[in-house]
Protein backbone atom coordinates (compact mmCIF):
# COMPACT_ATOMS: atom_id res chain seq x y z
CA UNK A 1 0.00 0.00 0.00
CA UNK A 2 1.38 3.41 -0.97
CA UNK A 3 1.78 6.01 1.76
CA UNK A 4 0.43 9.40 0.81
CA UNK A 5 -0.44 12.06 0.26
CA UNK A 6 1.23 13.24 3.44
CA UNK A 7 1.10 16.64 5.10
CA UNK A 8 3.33 17.93 7.89
CA UNK A 9 1.38 20.26 10.15
CA UNK A 10 3.42 22.38 12.57
CA UNK A 11 1.98 24.19 15.58
CA UNK A 12 3.96 26.26 18.07
CA UNK A 13 3.51 26.78 21.80
CA UNK A 14 5.49 28.12 24.78
CA UNK A 15 8.16 25.53 25.57
CA UNK A 16 6.95 23.50 28.55
CA UNK A 17 3.20 24.04 28.08
CA UNK A 18 1.97 21.15 25.93
CA UNK A 19 -1.10 19.76 27.67
CA UNK A 20 -3.26 16.67 27.80
CA UNK A 21 -5.85 18.32 25.53
CA UNK A 22 -3.37 17.86 22.67
CA UNK A 23 -3.23 14.13 23.41
CA UNK A 24 -7.03 13.93 23.47
CA UNK A 25 -7.21 15.72 20.13
CA UNK A 26 -4.61 13.40 18.59
CA UNK A 27 -6.64 10.43 19.91
CA UNK A 28 -9.79 11.79 18.24
CA UNK A 29 -7.90 12.45 15.02
CA UNK A 30 -6.57 8.90 15.13
CA UNK A 31 -10.11 7.54 14.96
CA UNK A 32 -11.38 10.02 12.36
CA UNK A 33 -12.21 8.59 8.96
CA UNK A 34 -10.16 9.80 6.03
CA UNK A 35 -7.08 10.92 7.97
CA UNK A 36 -4.33 8.89 9.63
CA UNK A 37 -1.68 10.24 11.99
CA UNK A 38 1.60 8.70 10.83
CA UNK A 39 4.16 10.50 13.02
CA UNK A 40 4.22 13.02 15.87
CA UNK A 41 7.19 14.81 17.44
CA UNK A 42 7.83 17.85 19.55
CA UNK A 43 10.67 19.88 18.07
CA UNK A 44 12.82 21.83 20.50
CA UNK A 45 15.75 24.14 19.93
CA UNK A 46 18.56 25.25 22.17
CA UNK A 47 19.87 28.80 22.63
CA UNK A 48 22.17 28.46 19.60
CA UNK A 49 19.45 27.09 17.30
CA UNK A 50 20.20 23.37 17.40
CA UNK A 51 16.99 21.40 16.92
CA UNK A 52 16.00 17.98 18.23
CA UNK A 53 12.89 15.84 18.12
CA UNK A 54 11.28 14.69 21.37
CA UNK A 55 8.70 11.93 21.44
CA UNK A 56 5.50 12.63 23.38
CA UNK A 57 6.16 9.76 25.79
CA UNK A 58 9.44 11.47 26.77
CA UNK A 59 7.74 14.68 27.93
CA UNK A 60 7.42 14.87 31.73
CA UNK A 61 3.96 15.47 33.14
CA UNK A 62 2.07 14.69 29.96
CA UNK A 63 -0.82 12.30 30.55
CA UNK A 64 -1.83 9.41 28.38
CA UNK A 65 -0.73 5.85 27.91
CA UNK A 66 3.08 5.89 27.46
CA UNK A 67 2.94 2.95 25.03
CA UNK A 68 0.27 4.66 22.91
CA UNK A 69 2.24 7.92 22.98
CA UNK A 70 5.43 6.11 21.94
CA UNK A 71 3.59 4.52 19.01
CA UNK A 72 2.85 7.98 17.59
CA UNK A 73 6.56 8.48 16.81
CA UNK A 74 7.37 6.34 13.78
CA UNK A 75 10.52 7.99 12.47
CA UNK A 76 8.95 9.31 9.27
CA UNK A 77 9.64 12.88 10.35
CA UNK A 78 13.29 13.09 9.33
CA UNK A 79 16.26 14.97 10.75
CA UNK A 80 15.94 17.37 7.83
CA UNK A 81 12.28 17.99 8.76
CA UNK A 82 13.31 18.56 12.38
CA UNK A 83 15.93 21.12 11.31
CA UNK A 84 13.41 22.93 9.08
CA UNK A 85 10.78 23.00 11.84
CA UNK A 86 13.42 24.07 14.36
CA UNK A 87 14.20 27.09 12.19
CA UNK A 88 10.61 28.27 12.77
CA UNK A 89 10.88 28.47 16.58
CA UNK A 90 13.28 29.76 19.20
CA UNK A 91 14.53 28.11 22.40
CA UNK A 92 11.53 29.45 24.35
CA UNK A 93 9.04 27.98 21.89
CA UNK A 94 8.45 24.34 20.99
CA UNK A 95 6.75 23.03 17.88
CA UNK A 96 4.39 20.10 17.57
CA UNK A 97 5.01 18.39 14.23
CA UNK A 98 2.18 16.09 13.12
CA UNK A 99 2.54 14.10 9.91
CA UNK A 100 -0.83 13.01 8.57
CA UNK A 101 -1.88 10.88 5.65
CA UNK A 102 -4.94 12.03 3.73
CA UNK A 103 -6.61 8.69 3.05
CA UNK A 104 -9.64 10.36 1.50
CA UNK A 105 -7.42 11.95 -1.18
CA UNK A 106 -6.00 8.54 -2.05
CA UNK A 107 -9.52 7.13 -2.33
CA UNK A 108 -10.67 10.03 -4.49
CA UNK A 109 -7.53 9.89 -6.68
CA UNK A 110 -8.11 6.17 -7.23
CA UNK A 111 -11.63 6.85 -8.47
CA UNK A 112 -10.40 9.67 -10.72
CA UNK A 113 -7.65 7.44 -12.12
CA UNK A 114 -10.29 4.90 -13.16
CA UNK A 115 -11.45 7.56 -15.63
CA UNK A 116 -7.86 8.08 -16.87
CA UNK A 117 -7.55 11.15 -14.65
CA UNK A 118 -4.79 12.01 -12.21
CA UNK A 119 -4.17 13.95 -9.03
CA UNK A 120 -2.59 17.23 -10.18
CA UNK A 121 -1.77 19.11 -6.99
CA UNK A 122 -2.38 19.57 -3.30
CA UNK A 123 -2.62 23.29 -2.57
CA UNK A 124 -2.85 24.99 0.80
CA UNK A 125 -4.93 28.06 1.47
CA UNK A 126 -3.81 30.09 4.48
CA UNK A 127 -6.06 30.50 7.47
CA UNK A 128 -8.97 32.92 7.23
CA UNK A 129 -7.20 35.30 9.61
CA UNK A 130 -4.11 35.39 7.37
CA UNK A 131 -6.24 35.98 4.27
CA UNK A 132 -8.02 38.87 6.01
CA UNK A 133 -4.76 40.37 7.30
CA UNK A 134 -3.22 40.18 3.83
CA UNK A 135 -6.31 41.76 2.27
CA UNK A 136 -6.21 44.61 4.79
CA UNK A 137 -2.50 45.12 4.10
CA UNK A 138 -3.14 45.13 0.33
CA UNK A 139 -1.17 41.96 -0.35
CA UNK A 140 -2.65 40.11 -3.30
CA UNK A 141 -2.31 36.46 -4.13
CA UNK A 142 -1.30 35.19 -0.69
C-alpha positions as CSV (number, residue, x, y, z in Angstrom):
1,X,0.0,0.0,0.0
2,X,1.4,3.4,-1.0
3,X,1.8,6.0,1.8
4,X,0.4,9.4,0.8
5,X,-0.4,12.1,0.3
6,X,1.2,13.2,3.4
7,X,1.1,16.6,5.1
8,X,3.3,17.9,7.9
9,X,1.4,20.3,10.2
10,X,3.4,22.4,12.6
11,X,2.0,24.2,15.6
12,X,4.0,26.3,18.1
13,X,3.5,26.8,21.8
14,X,5.5,28.1,24.8
15,X,8.2,25.5,25.6
16,X,6.9,23.5,28.6
17,X,3.2,24.0,28.1
18,X,2.0,21.2,25.9
19,X,-1.1,19.8,27.7
20,X,-3.3,16.7,27.8
21,X,-5.8,18.3,25.5
22,X,-3.4,17.9,22.7
23,X,-3.2,14.1,23.4
24,X,-7.0,13.9,23.5
25,X,-7.2,15.7,20.1
26,X,-4.6,13.4,18.6
27,X,-6.6,10.4,19.9
28,X,-9.8,11.8,18.2
29,X,-7.9,12.4,15.0
30,X,-6.6,8.9,15.1
31,X,-10.1,7.5,15.0
32,X,-11.4,10.0,12.4
33,X,-12.2,8.6,9.0
34,X,-10.2,9.8,6.0
35,X,-7.1,10.9,8.0
36,X,-4.3,8.9,9.6
37,X,-1.7,10.2,12.0
38,X,1.6,8.7,10.8
39,X,4.2,10.5,13.0
40,X,4.2,13.0,15.9
41,X,7.2,14.8,17.4
42,X,7.8,17.9,19.5
43,X,10.7,19.9,18.1
44,X,12.8,21.8,20.5
45,X,15.7,24.1,19.9
46,X,18.6,25.3,22.2
47,X,19.9,28.8,22.6
48,X,22.2,28.5,19.6
49,X,19.4,27.1,17.3
50,X,20.2,23.4,17.4
51,X,17.0,21.4,16.9
52,X,16.0,18.0,18.2
53,X,12.9,15.8,18.1
54,X,11.3,14.7,21.4
55,X,8.7,11.9,21.4
56,X,5.5,12.6,23.4
57,X,6.2,9.8,25.8
58,X,9.4,11.5,26.8
59,X,7.7,14.7,27.9
60,X,7.4,14.9,31.7
61,X,4.0,15.5,33.1
62,X,2.1,14.7,30.0
63,X,-0.8,12.3,30.5
64,X,-1.8,9.4,28.4
65,X,-0.7,5.9,27.9
66,X,3.1,5.9,27.5
67,X,2.9,3.0,25.0
68,X,0.3,4.7,22.9
69,X,2.2,7.9,23.0
70,X,5.4,6.1,21.9
71,X,3.6,4.5,19.0
72,X,2.8,8.0,17.6
73,X,6.6,8.5,16.8
74,X,7.4,6.3,13.8
75,X,10.5,8.0,12.5
76,X,8.9,9.3,9.3
77,X,9.6,12.9,10.4
78,X,13.3,13.1,9.3
79,X,16.3,15.0,10.8
80,X,15.9,17.4,7.8
81,X,12.3,18.0,8.8
82,X,13.3,18.6,12.4
83,X,15.9,21.1,11.3
84,X,13.4,22.9,9.1
85,X,10.8,23.0,11.8
86,X,13.4,24.1,14.4
87,X,14.2,27.1,12.2
88,X,10.6,28.3,12.8
89,X,10.9,28.5,16.6
90,X,13.3,29.8,19.2
91,X,14.5,28.1,22.4
92,X,11.5,29.4,24.3
93,X,9.0,28.0,21.9
94,X,8.4,24.3,21.0
95,X,6.7,23.0,17.9
96,X,4.4,20.1,17.6
97,X,5.0,18.4,14.2
98,X,2.2,16.1,13.1
99,X,2.5,14.1,9.9
100,X,-0.8,13.0,8.6
101,X,-1.9,10.9,5.6
102,X,-4.9,12.0,3.7
103,X,-6.6,8.7,3.1
104,X,-9.6,10.4,1.5
105,X,-7.4,11.9,-1.2
106,X,-6.0,8.5,-2.0
107,X,-9.5,7.1,-2.3
108,X,-10.7,10.0,-4.5
109,X,-7.5,9.9,-6.7
110,X,-8.1,6.2,-7.2
111,X,-11.6,6.9,-8.5
112,X,-10.4,9.7,-10.7
113,X,-7.7,7.4,-12.1
114,X,-10.3,4.9,-13.2
115,X,-11.5,7.6,-15.6
116,X,-7.9,8.1,-16.9
117,X,-7.6,11.1,-14.7
118,X,-4.8,12.0,-12.2
119,X,-4.2,14.0,-9.0
120,X,-2.6,17.2,-10.2
121,X,-1.8,19.1,-7.0
122,X,-2.4,19.6,-3.3
123,X,-2.6,23.3,-2.6
124,X,-2.9,25.0,0.8
125,X,-4.9,28.1,1.5
126,X,-3.8,30.1,4.5
127,X,-6.1,30.5,7.5
128,X,-9.0,32.9,7.2
129,X,-7.2,35.3,9.6
130,X,-4.1,35.4,7.4
131,X,-6.2,36.0,4.3
132,X,-8.0,38.9,6.0
133,X,-4.8,40.4,7.3
134,X,-3.2,40.2,3.8
135,X,-6.3,41.8,2.3
136,X,-6.2,44.6,4.8
137,X,-2.5,45.1,4.1
138,X,-3.1,45.1,0.3
139,X,-1.2,42.0,-0.4
140,X,-2.7,40.1,-3.3
141,X,-2.3,36.5,-4.1
142,X,-1.3,35.2,-0.7
